[in-house]
Amino acid sequence: MEGKVEIKKYFLQIPLCFVLFLGLSNQNNWIDTLPKPWTLNEEQISEILPQFYQHYPNFHDRLKAFALWQVGKPYEIFKLGEEIEPDPDPIIRLDVSDCTVHVLTSLAFIQGKSWNEARENMIMIHYKDHKPSYKTRWHYTSDRIQENPYTANITNQLVEADQLETVEITLNHQADGSEFLDLGWEKKTTVDYIPNEHINYRLLKKLSEVCGVAFVKKAWFKMGLIIAHEGMLIDQKNIIHASAEYGKTVNVNFMEYYFRQDGPLFDGIMIYSLNPIY
C-alpha cells in the first residue's frame, strides 16, 4: 500500500514539473524572439525594457535573461566614458561591450524601464560619488568588488580561510613608482582570492543562479592591478562574458573556459554578488 501511495505522489508531481519546465522554456523563447540589442536605438530599447519586468519579475531571473540577450554582441575594449574629455565615450551603451561593460550595463538596464532610467542607474553603479567623472569611476574591479554594494564580495564565504590566497597591494601603483592610470589616487589593500587548486565543481555548486566572477592575474600585480577579466556565472556552470578571444559576448561552460589543455587562463578568482540599487 505504501508503495502505491508513493507511486501516486510521483505521478501527481509530474504535471507541476512539466508546467514549470514549459514556463522556463517559454521565457527563454521570448528572449529568442527579440532583435539583438546592438541593432536597436535608444527608443526601441526603451520599448522593450518594461517587457523584461513582465516576463521576469524576479531580479536575478531578469538579470540572467538580459545577459543572455546580449550574447553575440561585438567586443570592443574601454568603450564607456563620461561623454566629456578626457573620456568622451558614452556613459552607457548596448552596441559593444568589454568584460566590465557587460556586467555593469546588465545591472543598469534590468533596473530601468527606459534608456534614460538605465543611464541614471549606470551613474549610480559606475561612479564612487554617483556623479560621472573620470577620476571617480570604479576603474579597478577589485576595488569595486570590495567597496561597491551592487557588486559585493562574497569570496570569503565560499571556502575555508586556509584555502584562500592573499595579496597585499597598492592599487594603481606600479613597480617603478608611477601611476598606472592618471588618477591622483592609489589604495593600499589586502585581497583574498580562490586559487586554481580550489576552483572545482564543488565550488560552483555553492553559487547562486547568477553571480559575478573576477579573474586574478599575478603578472599584473607589478602594475598595481589584480583583476584581468570578469563575467557573470549562471546556473552554477556557465559564464557569460564579453570575450576578446571570441570578439563578442559568449555563453560558455566555465570550467572548460578556465582550464585549458595548456593550463588555467588565470591564477584565481574572486566571486561577487549582483545586487539591486533600490
C-alpha positions in Angstrom: 0.0 0.0 0.0 2.8 2.4 0.9 4.4 1.7 -2.5 1.2 2.6 -4.3 0.9 5.8 -2.4 4.4 6.8 -3.3 3.8 6.0 -7.0 0.7 8.1 -6.9 2.5 11.0 -5.4 5.2 10.7 -8.1 2.7 10.9 -11.0 0.9 13.8 -9.3 4.1 15.8 -9.3 4.8 15.3 -13.0 2.3 17.8 -14.3 3.6 20.5 -12.0 7.2 19.8 -13.0 6.1 19.9 -16.7 4.4 23.2 -16.2 7.5 24.7 -14.6 9.7 23.4 -17.4 7.4 24.9 -20.0 7.3 28.2 -18.2 11.1 28.4 -18.2 11.2 27.3 -21.8 8.7 29.9 -22.9 10.7 32.7 -21.1 13.8 31.7 -23.0 11.8 31.5 -26.2 10.7 35.1 -25.6 14.3 36.3 -25.5 15.0 34.5 -28.8 12.2 36.5 -30.5 13.7 39.8 -29.7 16.0 41.7 -32.1 19.5 41.8 -30.7 20.2 44.9 -28.5 23.1 46.2 -30.6 20.8 46.5 -33.6 18.3 48.8 -31.8 18.2 52.5 -31.0 17.5 54.1 -27.6 13.8 54.5 -28.2 13.4 50.8 -29.3 15.3 49.7 -26.2 13.0 51.8 -24.0 10.0 50.0 -25.6 11.4 46.6 -24.7 12.7 47.2 -21.2 9.3 47.1 -19.4 8.6 43.7 -21.0 11.6 42.3 -19.1 9.7 43.1 -15.9 6.6 41.4 -17.2 8.4 38.2 -18.2 10.9 38.2 -15.3 9.6 39.9 -12.2 12.4 38.3 -10.1 15.6 40.5 -10.1 18.1 37.7 -10.8 15.9 36.0 -13.4 15.7 39.3 -15.2 19.5 39.8 -14.9 20.2 36.4 -16.4 17.8 36.9 -19.2 19.2 40.3 -20.1 22.7 38.9 -20.0 21.7 36.1 -22.4 20.0 38.6 -24.7 23.5 40.2 -25.2 25.2 37.0 -26.4 26.8 37.8 -29.7 27.4 41.5 -29.1 30.6 42.8 -30.7 33.6 43.1 -28.4 35.4 46.4 -28.0 37.5 47.4 -25.0 37.4 50.6 -23.0 34.2 52.0 -24.6 32.5 53.7 -21.7 33.3 57.2 -20.6 31.7 60.4 -19.3 30.8 62.0 -22.6 33.3 64.7 -22.0 37.1 64.9 -22.0 39.3 63.0 -21.1 36.9 60.2 -22.0 34.1 61.3 -24.3 32.7 57.8 -24.8 29.0 57.2 -23.8 28.1 56.7 -20.1 26.0 53.7 -21.2 25.7 51.7 -24.5 24.5 48.4 -25.9 26.2 48.3 -29.2 29.6 47.0 -28.0 30.9 45.5 -24.7 34.1 44.7 -22.9 34.0 42.5 -19.8 33.2 45.2 -17.2 30.7 46.9 -19.6 28.8 43.7 -20.0 28.3 43.2 -16.2 27.5 46.8 -15.3 25.2 47.6 -18.2 23.3 44.4 -17.5 22.8 45.6 -13.9 21.8 49.1 -15.0 19.3 48.1 -17.7 17.4 45.5 -15.7 16.6 48.1 -13.1 15.2 50.7 -15.5 12.2 50.8 -17.7 13.7 53.3 -20.2 17.1 54.2 -21.7 17.3 57.3 -19.5 16.5 55.4 -16.3 19.2 52.8 -17.2 21.6 55.7 -17.8 20.9 57.1 -14.3 21.3 53.6 -12.9 24.7 53.3 -14.6 25.9 56.5 -12.9 24.9 55.1 -9.5 26.7 51.8 -10.2 29.8 53.0 -12.0 30.9 56.1 -10.0 32.0 56.3 -6.4 30.1 59.5 -5.7 27.3 58.8 -8.1 28.5 61.7 -10.3 30.1 60.9 -13.6 33.8 61.9 -13.7 36.9 60.1 -14.9 38.6 60.2 -11.6 35.7 58.9 -9.5 34.8 56.0 -11.8 35.4 52.5 -10.4 38.4 51.8 -12.6 39.7 48.8 -10.6 37.5 45.8 -10.4 38.9 44.5 -7.1 38.3 47.9 -5.6 34.7 47.9 -6.9 34.1 44.4 -5.6 35.4 45.3 -2.1 33.6 48.7 -1.8 30.6 48.8 -4.2 27.4 47.3 -2.6 25.9 46.5 -6.0 28.8 44.1 -6.8 29.6 42.8 -3.3 32.5 40.5 -2.5 31.4 37.0 -1.3 34.7 35.2 -1.9 35.4 34.6 1.8 32.0 33.0 2.3 32.6 30.2 -0.2 35.8 28.4 1.0 37.7 27.9 4.3 40.2 30.6 5.2 43.2 28.2 4.6 42.0 27.7 1.0 42.4 31.3 0.1 45.4 33.1 -1.2 46.0 36.7 -0.1 47.7 39.6 -1.9 48.7 42.9 -0.3 48.9 45.5 -3.0 48.7 49.2 -3.7 46.2 49.7 -6.5 47.3 52.0 -9.3 50.9 52.0 -8.1 53.4 50.4 -10.5 56.7 48.8 -9.5 58.6 51.8 -10.8 56.6 54.1 -8.5 54.4 55.7 -11.3 50.6 55.6 -11.6 49.1 53.1 -13.9 46.2 55.4 -14.6 46.4 59.2 -14.2 44.0 59.4 -11.3 46.0 61.1 -8.5 44.8 58.1 -6.5 46.1 54.9 -5.0 44.8 52.4 -2.5 46.7 50.0 -0.2 44.5 47.0 0.2 44.5 43.3 1.0 42.6 41.0 -1.3 41.7 37.3 -0.7 41.0 35.1 -3.8 40.4 31.4 -4.5 43.5 29.9 -6.2 43.2 27.4 -9.0 43.6 24.3 -6.9 40.3 25.1 -5.2 38.3 26.0 -8.3 36.1 23.0 -8.9 32.6 21.8 -9.4 32.0 21.7 -5.6 32.7 25.4 -5.5 30.3 26.1 -8.4 27.5 24.2 -6.6 27.8 26.7 -3.7 27.0 29.6 -6.0 23.6 31.3 -6.6 21.9 31.1 -10.0 23.6 34.4 -11.1 26.7 36.0 -9.7 29.9 37.8 -10.8 33.3 36.3 -11.2 36.6 38.2 -11.5 39.9 36.7 -12.6 43.2 37.3 -10.8 46.4 37.6 -12.8 49.6 37.6 -10.7 51.7 39.0 -13.5 49.6 42.2 -13.3 50.4 42.8 -9.6 53.5 44.8 -10.6 51.3 47.3 -12.4 49.1 47.9 -9.4 46.4 45.6 -10.8 44.8 42.4 -9.6 41.9 41.6 -11.9 42.4 40.9 -15.6 38.9 39.9 -16.6 35.3 39.5 -15.3 32.0 38.0 -16.2 28.7 36.5 -15.0 28.4 33.0 -13.8 24.9 31.5 -14.4 23.2 28.2 -13.4 26.4 27.1 -11.4 28.1 26.1 -14.7 28.3 28.7 -17.4 30.0 32.1 -17.8 28.5 34.9 -19.9 31.2 37.3 -20.7 32.4 39.8 -23.3 35.4 37.9 -24.7 38.4 39.4 -26.5 39.2 35.8 -27.5 36.0 35.4 -29.4 35.5 39.0 -30.4 32.0 39.0 -28.9 29.9 38.2 -25.8 29.6 34.4 -25.3 27.9 31.9 -23.1 30.2 29.0 -22.4 31.0 26.3 -19.9 33.0 27.9 -17.1 35.3 25.0 -16.3 36.1 24.4 -20.0 36.8 28.1 -20.5 39.1 28.4 -17.4 41.1 25.2 -17.5 42.7 24.7 -20.9 44.9 21.9 -22.2 48.0 24.1 -21.6 46.8 25.1 -18.1 44.5 27.6 -16.4 44.0 31.0 -18.0 44.4 32.9 -14.7 45.7 32.4 -11.2 42.5 32.5 -9.2 39.1 34.1 -8.9 37.0 36.4 -6.8 33.2 35.9 -6.6 30.8 38.7 -6.0 27.0 39.0 -5.7 25.0 41.2 -8.1 22.6 43.4 -6.1 19.7 45.8 -6.8 20.4 49.6 -6.3 16.9 50.3 -4.9 
